[in-house]
Each structure stands twice: as C-alpha cells, then as structure tokens.
Amino acid sequence: MKLKAFINSVIIIFALSFLSCSLLKKNVMKDIADDVKDVVISETGGEYFVVSKEEIFQATSKSDNGGFRQITGYDEYRISSYELNSGRLSARIDLGDRRESECTFLGETNGKLWYKSIDKSLGFHAREPKNLSVIITQEKIIEVNPFLKDNLSQPEWNSIGTYYGFDAEKNMPMVSDNSGFVYYINPVTLAAEKTSESIERVNSDNNCLSSSMNIDAETSINLQGTPRNYLNIYNKENKDISFLNGQFMLSSNIISSSESNRKFIAPYLNEISEYRKEIDSLNEIINRSDSNTGENNSKPGYRDSKKYAVRNIQNIQNKIKYAEDNIKRYSRNENYSIISEDNGVFILSQTDVTDQAKVLISKVIINSDSTAKQVWQTELKNIYKDPVKGMDKSSFEVVFSKGNPDLRTMRVISKAGKLVLFSMLHAVCLDEKSGSILWDIELK
C-alpha cells in the first residue's frame, strides 16, 4: 500500500509539473509582452508607425519558498508595429529564441528599418514599418557590392553591436567584413563606402529621465529642490513652476541633427553659414585675379591677394569641418533632448507621495529671457510612479502567472507632434500641443 501511494504521489507530481509548464507557456503573437527592448517611430507613405521589439519570457519553472522566488526560463522576441495616430496593431512578426535568431535593430532611414539577424537566411536587411516585410535583402546588397559576398561578418548574437551599427549624423547603417573593415551602406543606392570610422554600439535604451537636459548645443537646464523641483534656466532660478519629483523626459533613441529642433545646433549652423559666406567672398577675389589677363596680373599685389585668398579658404574649410564635427559629436553622443517646435520640454512627475502615486506629464515652454510657461499637465491612468509598489501582487500570483514582467522598463520617443511613453508594459501616446491622450494600449 505504501509503495502504491508513493507511485501515485510521483505520478501526481509529474502531472502537476507538466501541467504547470504548459500553463506557463505564452503565445508570442498574442500574449502581453514581458519587456520592451527598443522603440522607433518611422514614416512610410505619409503614415507614421511605432515599431517596438518586445520580449516574451517563457518560464520553465517557478517556485516560492518562504518569499524567496525562483524563476527559470528563456526569452523569445517579436517585433510589433502600431499606428501612431490610433495605437492599432498594424503588423507583428515572431523572431523566436534570441540565441537562435537574434535580430538587432540598427537604425531607421526614411521608411526603412535596418536590422542584423544571426539567421543566415535574413542577415543584414531592411524592413518596411507598416507591415514589417523585408524590403531590402542581404542578397540585394551583395548584388550591388559583389566584394561583400561571403565576406560580411557573422558575429555571435551577443556581439552584433561590435560589427554592425548606425551613424545618426550621416543617417546610414554600418557593416563590417570578415577582416574587420567598416563600410557605410547608402540606404538608397545600397552602395558600400569604406570608412575609417569606428562602429559604436547602437544605444536604443538611453536613460529617458534626467534632472538636466540640453536646451541647445551649448546650454543645459535643470530641475532643483526637494521634494518639489523648480526650473533653473540659463543659470537663473524660476520658482513659478514646480513638480513633485520631476524629471525631464529624454528620447530613448538618439535624435539625429536632421530631426532635432534646429535651435539645438543653431550656434554651429550659424557659424558654418558665416564661414561659407567668407569662402564665397574669397572665391570672388580669386576669380577676379584669374580673369585679369592684363599686365596688372603680374603685379605682386594681385599675386599676393590670390595667395592670401587660397590660404584663407583652406583655413576656413578646416573651421567648417570642426563645426561639423561638433554637430556630429552632439548628435551621436548627447542629442537625446526632446524639444518641440515651440521650444517646449516635457517633464515627468508624480501626483502625490503615496505608493499609489500616478504619473503626471507636463509641457513647459522655455523662453530665451529665462522665463517659462506650463501649457498643460496630464495624468496617466494606468502608469504608477513606482510600478512595483503600485501593482503589488501576492506570491501566488507571481509564481503561477505567465512570464516574468519587467514593469520598470521605460522608453520615450517623439515624432510628428506625438509623444509616446512605454511604461509598465503599456504604450501611451500624447498630443504634444494639447497634452490629450490619443491612445493607451497594453502591449499584447
């Protein structure tokens, strides 16, 4: 009898174990995501789409022993495309297990989303943002650049960022060959151009909250004081507007100089413009000297003026390159500042000091005379300032729920007058002018 009871117990344990694993299995295409790895807004055919890479955690076991929780499993991924105007799911593809089919987002160029997949049938390719179909294949790129046949690097899933990247200033994807040489890929012609530039890892998860931000290439503003923060603008205090634990909202993705508010790089653009005017004036001196074929042309004054002009053009061209390098440096390393066309910045704060505090988003217009004006403030219904406390669950719910959600991940992107926040596995879109919530969806 004891043996029979033991065998029955073992059978029940195995049955429960099998049942538990099957109940924990998530549908990659339909179930709610567990994390968001990267997001981008892309335009095609006059329509804008929010494209996100979403993580699905497939638990193989879960346990809770006296409050000590242990979860094991593996990650699968999908790419989802949502209409920017409505939040409606436009397309979704299943990428599968990361170690077998990792697909790393590199950058976006005018309706082309560039990826590098370790799946050799895909490799380096571009997708269309609306339906996520492959519109540029690796085979097509090799057809244009025959020397890359069997010569594109094939890194492991966790080192793609070392060998493939994106130049935000040039707005071009970057690849490397088996010898480690780097090439720009023209997103239109697909021609490869060899370069001495190094590949920098794509930063698609920049910390999107900060107590300070750049309002232009040379000036930063910050939030000071506790627990309510006030603005310090151009080194002048402004206590007329304050926030409870406020932080500036920055882009999760780098913003290229071509897409950023032009005020951000205005000092360098103005500098380059003045340099070009000087070059035009000096070229006029050279042209007059060359066109003067009379005997005056042999006089020292003419020869000296031409020599002076040529030398100065070279010096000014060096200054232009220095200014362009500064623009590139800010674009590549520091330009995550979200600034609206009317010079507005966005601040995330909280409603109160309780565990159930909700998130507030405010828009503040920054004026050149160090004054500021708050134009709207919106409370988000489904987003808590402290997600873990706000959405506390019992041990039973954690152990026997599907997946392993990371509620603290936050992503922020902005384009076409829309501000999109990913938080607590929700995506919320706000109109930048009015602050109204256009849509709020759960990532499933």
PyMOL commands that set and color helices and strands:
alter all, ss='L'
color gray80, all
select helices_A, chain A and resi 2-24+98-101+138-144+146-148+157-163+262-264+266-291+295-298+300-334+387-390+395-400
alter helices_A, ss='H'
color red, helices_A
select strands_A, chain A and resi 35-44+47-65+68-83+89-97+103-108+113-117+124-127+134-136+165-167+172-176+182-185+192-195+209-210+212-214+220-224+228-233+236-244+247-249+344-350+358-366+372-384+410-415+418-423+426-431+437-442
alter strands_A, ss='S'
color yellow, strands_A
deselect
rebuild
show_as cartoon
